[in-house]
């Protein structure tokens, strides 16, 4: 009976230690799936063209993705015109949800592992 208890405890601790790695792998796989879907959407979806001031642009992935008013915009092409940048692409709502989920998890981790000064 004692060896079974030790094995169960060891397995539980191993799963607890492996959980952050498994979560990271899941997020990485989901990002890759979304990137492949993005490439397909560039060919099948009607793209939008928007103009943004070059001072207000916040590249998440240079030349590929920007953040506009808190929303991710996947860029197929862009052209600089004076102080503005003309972008062609689409808003990526699926990746917005993934980024929100990652931020929520990070905030929960920071809140739970913060110093106990109180």
Phi and psi in radians as a Rosetta constraint file:
Dihedral C 1 N 2 CA 2 C 2 CIRCULARHARMONIC -1.142 0.35
Dihedral N 2 CA 2 C 2 N 3 CIRCULARHARMONIC -0.758 0.35
Dihedral C 2 N 3 CA 3 C 3 CIRCULARHARMONIC -1.072 0.35
Dihedral N 3 CA 3 C 3 N 4 CIRCULARHARMONIC -0.616 0.35
Dihedral C 3 N 4 CA 4 C 4 CIRCULARHARMONIC -1.128 0.35
Dihedral N 4 CA 4 C 4 N 5 CIRCULARHARMONIC -0.694 0.35
Dihedral C 4 N 5 CA 5 C 5 CIRCULARHARMONIC -1.148 0.35
Dihedral N 5 CA 5 C 5 N 6 CIRCULARHARMONIC -0.705 0.35
Dihedral C 5 N 6 CA 6 C 6 CIRCULARHARMONIC -1.149 0.35
Dihedral N 6 CA 6 C 6 N 7 CIRCULARHARMONIC -0.736 0.35
Dihedral C 6 N 7 CA 7 C 7 CIRCULARHARMONIC -1.128 0.35
Dihedral N 7 CA 7 C 7 N 8 CIRCULARHARMONIC -0.734 0.35
Dihedral C 7 N 8 CA 8 C 8 CIRCULARHARMONIC -1.125 0.35
Dihedral N 8 CA 8 C 8 N 9 CIRCULARHARMONIC -0.739 0.35
Dihedral C 8 N 9 CA 9 C 9 CIRCULARHARMONIC -1.126 0.35
Dihedral N 9 CA 9 C 9 N 10 CIRCULARHARMONIC -0.774 0.35
Dihedral C 9 N 10 CA 10 C 10 CIRCULARHARMONIC -1.087 0.35
Dihedral N 10 CA 10 C 10 N 11 CIRCULARHARMONIC -0.735 0.35
Dihedral C 10 N 11 CA 11 C 11 CIRCULARHARMONIC -1.132 0.35
Dihedral N 11 CA 11 C 11 N 12 CIRCULARHARMONIC -0.734 0.35
Dihedral C 11 N 12 CA 12 C 12 CIRCULARHARMONIC -1.075 0.35
Dihedral N 12 CA 12 C 12 N 13 CIRCULARHARMONIC -0.778 0.35
Dihedral C 12 N 13 CA 13 C 13 CIRCULARHARMONIC -1.154 0.35
Dihedral N 13 CA 13 C 13 N 14 CIRCULARHARMONIC -0.666 0.35
Dihedral C 13 N 14 CA 14 C 14 CIRCULARHARMONIC -1.094 0.35
Dihedral N 14 CA 14 C 14 N 15 CIRCULARHARMONIC -0.771 0.35
Dihedral C 14 N 15 CA 15 C 15 CIRCULARHARMONIC -1.120 0.35
Dihedral N 15 CA 15 C 15 N 16 CIRCULARHARMONIC -0.670 0.35
Dihedral C 15 N 16 CA 16 C 16 CIRCULARHARMONIC -1.114 0.35
Dihedral N 16 CA 16 C 16 N 17 CIRCULARHARMONIC -0.714 0.35
Dihedral C 16 N 17 CA 17 C 17 CIRCULARHARMONIC -1.251 0.35
Dihedral N 17 CA 17 C 17 N 18 CIRCULARHARMONIC -0.616 0.35
Dihedral C 17 N 18 CA 18 C 18 CIRCULARHARMONIC -1.414 0.35
Dihedral N 18 CA 18 C 18 N 19 CIRCULARHARMONIC -0.255 0.35
Dihedral C 18 N 19 CA 19 C 19 CIRCULARHARMONIC -0.988 0.35
Dihedral N 19 CA 19 C 19 N 20 CIRCULARHARMONIC -0.839 0.35
Dihedral C 19 N 20 CA 20 C 20 CIRCULARHARMONIC -1.054 0.35
Dihedral N 20 CA 20 C 20 N 21 CIRCULARHARMONIC -0.649 0.35
Dihedral C 20 N 21 CA 21 C 21 CIRCULARHARMONIC -1.152 0.35
Dihedral N 21 CA 21 C 21 N 22 CIRCULARHARMONIC -0.780 0.35
Dihedral C 21 N 22 CA 22 C 22 CIRCULARHARMONIC -1.094 0.35
Dihedral N 22 CA 22 C 22 N 23 CIRCULARHARMONIC -0.703 0.35
Dihedral C 22 N 23 CA 23 C 23 CIRCULARHARMONIC -1.111 0.35
Dihedral N 23 CA 23 C 23 N 24 CIRCULARHARMONIC -0.741 0.35
Dihedral C 23 N 24 CA 24 C 24 CIRCULARHARMONIC -1.093 0.35
Dihedral N 24 CA 24 C 24 N 25 CIRCULARHARMONIC -0.740 0.35
Dihedral C 24 N 25 CA 25 C 25 CIRCULARHARMONIC -1.119 0.35
Dihedral N 25 CA 25 C 25 N 26 CIRCULARHARMONIC -0.737 0.35
Dihedral C 25 N 26 CA 26 C 26 CIRCULARHARMONIC -1.071 0.35
Dihedral N 26 CA 26 C 26 N 27 CIRCULARHARMONIC -0.771 0.35
Dihedral C 26 N 27 CA 27 C 27 CIRCULARHARMONIC -1.130 0.35
Dihedral N 27 CA 27 C 27 N 28 CIRCULARHARMONIC -0.728 0.35
Dihedral C 27 N 28 CA 28 C 28 CIRCULARHARMONIC -1.075 0.35
Dihedral N 28 CA 28 C 28 N 29 CIRCULARHARMONIC -0.779 0.35
Dihedral C 28 N 29 CA 29 C 29 CIRCULARHARMONIC -1.112 0.35
Dihedral N 29 CA 29 C 29 N 30 CIRCULARHARMONIC -0.758 0.35
Dihedral C 29 N 30 CA 30 C 30 CIRCULARHARMONIC -1.102 0.35
Dihedral N 30 CA 30 C 30 N 31 CIRCULARHARMONIC -0.699 0.35
Dihedral C 30 N 31 CA 31 C 31 CIRCULARHARMONIC -1.086 0.35
Dihedral N 31 CA 31 C 31 N 32 CIRCULARHARMONIC -0.732 0.35
Dihedral C 31 N 32 CA 32 C 32 CIRCULARHARMONIC -1.124 0.35
Dihedral N 32 CA 32 C 32 N 33 CIRCULARHARMONIC -0.699 0.35
Dihedral C 32 N 33 CA 33 C 33 CIRCULARHARMONIC -1.094 0.35
Dihedral N 33 CA 33 C 33 N 34 CIRCULARHARMONIC -0.779 0.35
Dihedral C 33 N 34 CA 34 C 34 CIRCULARHARMONIC -1.110 0.35
Dihedral N 34 CA 34 C 34 N 35 CIRCULARHARMONIC -0.641 0.35
Dihedral C 34 N 35 CA 35 C 35 CIRCULARHARMONIC -1.157 0.35
Dihedral N 35 CA 35 C 35 N 36 CIRCULARHARMONIC -0.692 0.35
Dihedral C 35 N 36 CA 36 C 36 CIRCULARHARMONIC -1.159 0.35
Dihedral N 36 CA 36 C 36 N 37 CIRCULARHARMONIC -0.698 0.35
Dihedral C 36 N 37 CA 37 C 37 CIRCULARHARMONIC -1.129 0.35
Dihedral N 37 CA 37 C 37 N 38 CIRCULARHARMONIC -0.632 0.35
Dihedral C 37 N 38 CA 38 C 38 CIRCULARHARMONIC -1.070 0.35
Dihedral N 38 CA 38 C 38 N 39 CIRCULARHARMONIC -0.758 0.35
Dihedral C 38 N 39 CA 39 C 39 CIRCULARHARMONIC -1.068 0.35
Dihedral N 39 CA 39 C 39 N 40 CIRCULARHARMONIC -0.696 0.35
Dihedral C 39 N 40 CA 40 C 40 CIRCULARHARMONIC -1.190 0.35
Dihedral N 40 CA 40 C 40 N 41 CIRCULARHARMONIC -0.664 0.35
Dihedral C 40 N 41 CA 41 C 41 CIRCULARHARMONIC -1.157 0.35
Dihedral N 41 CA 41 C 41 N 42 CIRCULARHARMONIC -0.559 0.35
Dihedral C 41 N 42 CA 42 C 42 CIRCULARHARMONIC -1.041 0.35
Dihedral N 42 CA 42 C 42 N 43 CIRCULARHARMONIC -0.558 0.35
Dihedral C 42 N 43 CA 43 C 43 CIRCULARHARMONIC -1.557 0.35
Dihedral N 43 CA 43 C 43 N 44 CIRCULARHARMONIC -0.417 0.35
Dihedral C 43 N 44 CA 44 C 44 CIRCULARHARMONIC -1.902 0.35
Dihedral N 44 CA 44 C 44 N 45 CIRCULARHARMONIC -0.453 0.35
Dihedral C 44 N 45 CA 45 C 45 CIRCULARHARMONIC -1.646 0.35
Dihedral N 45 CA 45 C 45 N 46 CIRCULARHARMONIC 2.637 0.35
Dihedral C 45 N 46 CA 46 C 46 CIRCULARHARMONIC -1.295 0.35
Dihedral N 46 CA 46 C 46 N 47 CIRCULARHARMONIC 2.190 0.35
Dihedral C 46 N 47 CA 47 C 47 CIRCULARHARMONIC -1.549 0.35
Dihedral N 47 CA 47 C 47 N 48 CIRCULARHARMONIC 2.678 0.35
Dihedral C 47 N 48 CA 48 C 48 CIRCULARHARMONIC -1.827 0.35
Dihedral N 48 CA 48 C 48 N 49 CIRCULARHARMONIC 2.613 0.35
Dihedral C 48 N 49 CA 49 C 49 CIRCULARHARMONIC -2.060 0.35
Dihedral N 49 CA 49 C 49 N 50 CIRCULARHARMONIC 2.164 0.35
Dihedral C 49 N 50 CA 50 C 50 CIRCULARHARMONIC -2.239 0.35
Dihedral N 50 CA 50 C 50 N 51 CIRCULARHARMONIC 2.723 0.35
Dihedral C 50 N 51 CA 51 C 51 CIRCULARHARMONIC -2.053 0.35
Dihedral N 51 CA 51 C 51 N 52 CIRCULARHARMONIC 2.259 0.35
Dihedral C 51 N 52 CA 52 C 52 CIRCULARHARMONIC -2.272 0.35
Dihedral N 52 CA 52 C 52 N 53 CIRCULARHARMONIC 2.480 0.35
Dihedral C 52 N 53 CA 53 C 53 CIRCULARHARMONIC -1.136 0.35
Dihedral N 53 CA 53 C 53 N 54 CIRCULARHARMONIC 2.343 0.35
Dihedral C 53 N 54 CA 54 C 54 CIRCULARHARMONIC -1.126 0.35
Dihedral N 54 CA 54 C 54 N 55 CIRCULARHARMONIC -0.375 0.35
Dihedral C 54 N 55 CA 55 C 55 CIRCULARHARMONIC -1.298 0.35
Dihedral N 55 CA 55 C 55 N 56 CIRCULARHARMONIC -0.490 0.35
Dihedral C 55 N 56 CA 56 C 56 CIRCULARHARMONIC -1.690 0.35
Dihedral N 56 CA 56 C 56 N 57 CIRCULARHARMONIC 0.126 0.35
Dihedral C 56 N 57 CA 57 C 57 CIRCULARHARMONIC -1.487 0.35
Dihedral N 57 CA 57 C 57 N 58 CIRCULARHARMONIC 2.412 0.35
Dihedral C 57 N 58 CA 58 C 58 CIRCULARHARMONIC -2.230 0.35
Dihedral N 58 CA 58 C 58 N 59 CIRCULARHARMONIC 1.672 0.35
Dihedral C 58 N 59 CA 59 C 59 CIRCULARHARMONIC -1.289 0.35
Dihedral N 59 CA 59 C 59 N 60 CIRCULARHARMONIC 2.165 0.35
Dihedral C 59 N 60 CA 60 C 60 CIRCULARHARMONIC -1.447 0.35
Dihedral N 60 CA 60 C 60 N 61 CIRCULARHARMONIC -0.786 0.35
Dihedral C 60 N 61 CA 61 C 61 CIRCULARHARMONIC -2.269 0.35
Dihedral N 61 CA 61 C 61 N 62 CIRCULARHARMONIC 1.902 0.35
Dihedral C 61 N 62 CA 62 C 62 CIRCULARHARMONIC -0.891 0.35
Dihedral N 62 CA 62 C 62 N 63 CIRCULARHARMONIC 2.190 0.35
Dihedral C 62 N 63 CA 63 C 63 CIRCULARHARMONIC 1.406 0.35
Dihedral N 63 CA 63 C 63 N 64 CIRCULARHARMONIC -0.083 0.35
Dihedral C 63 N 64 CA 64 C 64 CIRCULARHARMONIC -2.170 0.35
Dihedral N 64 CA 64 C 64 N 65 CIRCULARHARMONIC -0.629 0.35
Dihedral C 64 N 65 CA 65 C 65 CIRCULARHARMONIC -2.639 0.35
Dihedral N 65 CA 65 C 65 N 66 CIRCULARHARMONIC 2.357 0.35
Dihedral C 65 N 66 CA 66 C 66 CIRCULARHARMONIC -2.222 0.35
Dihedral N 66 CA 66 C 66 N 67 CIRCULARHARMONIC 2.879 0.35
Dihedral C 66 N 67 CA 67 C 67 CIRCULARHARMONIC -1.912 0.35
Dihedral N 67 CA 67 C 67 N 68 CIRCULARHARMONIC 2.062 0.35
Dihedral C 67 N 68 CA 68 C 68 CIRCULARHARMONIC -2.138 0.35
Dihedral N 68 CA 68 C 68 N 69 CIRCULARHARMONIC 2.030 0.35
Dihedral C 68 N 69 CA 69 C 69 CIRCULARHARMONIC 0.891 0.35
Dihedral N 69 CA 69 C 69 N 70 CIRCULARHARMONIC 0.707 0.35
Dihedral C 69 N 70 CA 70 C 70 CIRCULARHARMONIC 1.407 0.35
Dihedral N 70 CA 70 C 70 N 71 CIRCULARHARMONIC 0.063 0.35
Dihedral C 70 N 71 CA 71 C 71 CIRCULARHARMONIC -2.002 0.35
Dihedral N 71 CA 71 C 71 N 72 CIRCULARHARMONIC 2.457 0.35
Dihedral C 71 N 72 CA 72 C 72 CIRCULARHARMONIC -1.438 0.35
Dihedral N 72 CA 72 C 72 N 73 CIRCULARHARMONIC 2.392 0.35
Dihedral C 72 N 73 CA 73 C 73 CIRCULARHARMONIC -2.176 0.35
Dihedral N 73 CA 73 C 73 N 74 CIRCULARHARMONIC 2.037 0.35
Dihedral C 73 N 74 CA 74 C 74 CIRCULARHARMONIC -1.417 0.35
Dihedral N 74 CA 74 C 74 N 75 CIRCULARHARMONIC 2.211 0.35
Dihedral C 74 N 75 CA 75 C 75 CIRCULARHARMONIC -1.774 0.35
Dihedral N 75 CA 75 C 75 N 76 CIRCULARHARMONIC 2.132 0.35
Dihedral C 75 N 76 CA 76 C 76 CIRCULARHARMONIC -1.530 0.35
Dihedral N 76 CA 76 C 76 N 77 CIRCULARHARMONIC -0.721 0.35
Dihedral C 76 N 77 CA 77 C 77 CIRCULARHARMONIC -2.646 0.35
Dihedral N 77 CA 77 C 77 N 78 CIRCULARHARMONIC 2.756 0.35
Dihedral C 77 N 78 CA 78 C 78 CIRCULARHARMONIC -2.572 0.35
Dihedral N 78 CA 78 C 78 N 79 CIRCULARHARMONIC 2.709 0.35
Dihedral C 78 N 79 CA 79 C 79 CIRCULARHARMONIC -2.475 0.35
Dihedral N 79 CA 79 C 79 N 80 CIRCULARHARMONIC 2.293 0.35
Dihedral C 79 N 80 CA 80 C 80 CIRCULARHARMONIC -1.498 0.35
Dihedral N 80 CA 80 C 80 N 81 CIRCULARHARMONIC 2.274 0.35
Dihedral C 80 N 81 CA 81 C 81 CIRCULARHARMONIC -2.325 0.35
Dihedral N 81 CA 81 C 81 N 82 CIRCULARHARMONIC 1.616 0.35
Dihedral C 81 N 82 CA 82 C 82 CIRCULARHARMONIC 1.193 0.35
Dihedral N 82 CA 82 C 82 N 83 CIRCULARHARMONIC -2.120 0.35
Dihedral C 82 N 83 CA 83 C 83 CIRCULARHARMONIC -1.653 0.35
Dihedral N 83 CA 83 C 83 N 84 CIRCULARHARMONIC 0.070 0.35
Dihedral C 83 N 84 CA 84 C 84 CIRCULARHARMONIC -1.953 0.35
Dihedral N 84 CA 84 C 84 N 85 CIRCULARHARMONIC 2.764 0.35
Dihedral C 84 N 85 CA 85 C 85 CIRCULARHARMONIC -2.140 0.35
Dihedral N 85 CA 85 C 85 N 86 CIRCULARHARMONIC 2.224 0.35
Dihedral C 85 N 86 CA 86 C 86 CIRCULARHARMONIC -1.683 0.35
Dihedral N 86 CA 86 C 86 N 87 CIRCULARHARMONIC 2.082 0.35
Dihedral C 86 N 87 CA 87 C 87 CIRCULARHARMONIC -1.954 0.35
Dihedral N 87 CA 87 C 87 N 88 CIRCULARHARMONIC 2.436 0.35
Dihedral C 87 N 88 CA 88 C 88 CIRCULARHARMONIC -2.103 0.35
Dihedral N 88 CA 88 C 88 N 89 CIRCULARHARMONIC 2.239 0.35
Dihedral C 88 N 89 CA 89 C 89 CIRCULARHARMONIC 2.983 0.35
Dihedral N 89 CA 89 C 89 N 90 CIRCULARHARMONIC -2.555 0.35
Dihedral C 89 N 90 CA 90 C 90 CIRCULARHARMONIC -2.652 0.35
Dihedral N 90 CA 90 C 90 N 91 CIRCULARHARMONIC 2.746 0.35
Dihedral C 90 N 91 CA 91 C 91 CIRCULARHARMONIC -1.338 0.35
Dihedral N 91 CA 91 C 91 N 92 CIRCULARHARMONIC 2.339 0.35
Dihedral C 91 N 92 CA 92 C 92 CIRCULARHARMONIC -1.854 0.35
Dihedral N 92 CA 92 C 92 N 93 CIRCULARHARMONIC 1.552 0.35
Dihedral C 92 N 93 CA 93 C 93 CIRCULARHARMONIC -1.244 0.35
Dihedral N 93 CA 93 C 93 N 94 CIRCULARHARMONIC -0.547 0.35
Dihedral C 93 N 94 CA 94 C 94 CIRCULARHARMONIC -1.141 0.35
Dihedral N 94 CA 94 C 94 N 95 CIRCULARHARMONIC -0.752 0.35
Dihedral C 94 N 95 CA 95 C 95 CIRCULARHARMONIC -1.245 0.35
Dihedral N 95 CA 95 C 95 N 96 CIRCULARHARMONIC -0.531 0.35
Dihedral C 95 N 96 CA 96 C 96 CIRCULARHARMONIC -0.977 0.35
Dihedral N 96 CA 96 C 96 N 97 CIRCULARHARMONIC -0.785 0.35
Dihedral C 96 N 97 CA 97 C 97 CIRCULARHARMONIC -1.122 0.35
Dihedral N 97 CA 97 C 97 N 98 CIRCULARHARMONIC -0.703 0.35
Dihedral C 97 N 98 CA 98 C 98 CIRCULARHARMONIC -1.127 0.35
Dihedral N 98 CA 98 C 98 N 99 CIRCULARHARMONIC -0.776 0.35
Dihedral C 98 N 99 CA 99 C 99 CIRCULARHARMONIC -1.113 0.35
Dihedral N 99 CA 99 C 99 N 100 CIRCULARHARMONIC -0.713 0.35
Dihedral C 99 N 100 CA 100 C 100 CIRCULARHARMONIC -1.074 0.35
Dihedral N 100 CA 100 C 100 N 101 CIRCULARHARMONIC -0.739 0.35
Dihedral C 100 N 101 CA 101 C 101 CIRCULARHARMONIC -1.094 0.35
Dihedral N 101 CA 101 C 101 N 102 CIRCULARHARMONIC -0.749 0.35
Dihedral C 101 N 102 CA 102 C 102 CIRCULARHARMONIC -1.115 0.35
Dihedral N 102 CA 102 C 102 N 103 CIRCULARHARMONIC -0.756 0.35
Dihedral C 102 N 103 CA 103 C 103 CIRCULARHARMONIC -1.117 0.35
Dihedral N 103 CA 103 C 103 N 104 CIRCULARHARMONIC -0.706 0.35
Dihedral C 103 N 104 CA 104 C 104 CIRCULARHARMONIC -1.086 0.35
Dihedral N 104 CA 104 C 104 N 105 CIRCULARHARMONIC -0.764 0.35
Dihedral C 104 N 105 CA 105 C 105 CIRCULARHARMONIC -1.102 0.35
Dihedral N 105 CA 105 C 105 N 106 CIRCULARHARMONIC -0.738 0.35
Dihedral C 105 N 106 CA 106 C 106 CIRCULARHARMONIC -1.111 0.35
Dihedral N 106 CA 106 C 106 N 107 CIRCULARHARMONIC -0.719 0.35
Dihedral C 106 N 107 CA 107 C 107 CIRCULARHARMONIC -1.166 0.35
Dihedral N 107 CA 107 C 107 N 108 CIRCULARHARMONIC -0.699 0.35
Dihedral C 107 N 108 CA 108 C 108 CIRCULARHARMONIC -1.093 0.35
Dihedral N 108 CA 108 C 108 N 109 CIRCULARHARMONIC -0.715 0.35
Dihedral C 108 N 109 CA 109 C 109 CIRCULARHARMONIC -1.126 0.35
Dihedral N 109 CA 109 C 109 N 110 CIRCULARHARMONIC -0.782 0.35
Dihedral C 109 N 110 CA 110 C 110 CIRCULARHARMONIC -1.122 0.35
Dihedral N 110 CA 110 C 110 N 111 CIRCULARHARMONIC -0.667 0.35
Dihedral C 110 N 111 CA 111 C 111 CIRCULARHARMONIC -1.206 0.35
Dihedral N 111 CA 111 C 111 N 112 CIRCULARHARMONIC -0.673 0.35
Dihedral C 111 N 112 CA 112 C 112 CIRCULARHARMONIC -1.396 0.35
Dihedral N 112 CA 112 C 112 N 113 CIRCULARHARMONIC -0.434 0.35
Dihedral C 112 N 113 CA 113 C 113 CIRCULARHARMONIC -1.832 0.35
Dihedral N 113 CA 113 C 113 N 114 CIRCULARHARMONIC 0.190 0.35
Dihedral C 113 N 114 CA 114 C 114 CIRCULARHARMONIC -1.217 0.35
Dihedral N 114 CA 114 C 114 N 115 CIRCULARHARMONIC 2.869 0.35
Dihedral C 114 N 115 CA 115 C 115 CIRCULARHARMONIC -1.160 0.35
Dihedral N 115 CA 115 C 115 N 116 CIRCULARHARMONIC 2.544 0.35
Dihedral C 115 N 116 CA 116 C 116 CIRCULARHARMONIC -1.716 0.35
Dihedral N 116 CA 116 C 116 N 117 CIRCULARHARMONIC 1.211 0.35
Dihedral C 116 N 117 CA 117 C 117 CIRCULARHARMONIC -1.449 0.35
Dihedral N 117 CA 117 C 117 N 118 CIRCULARHARMONIC -0.098 0.35
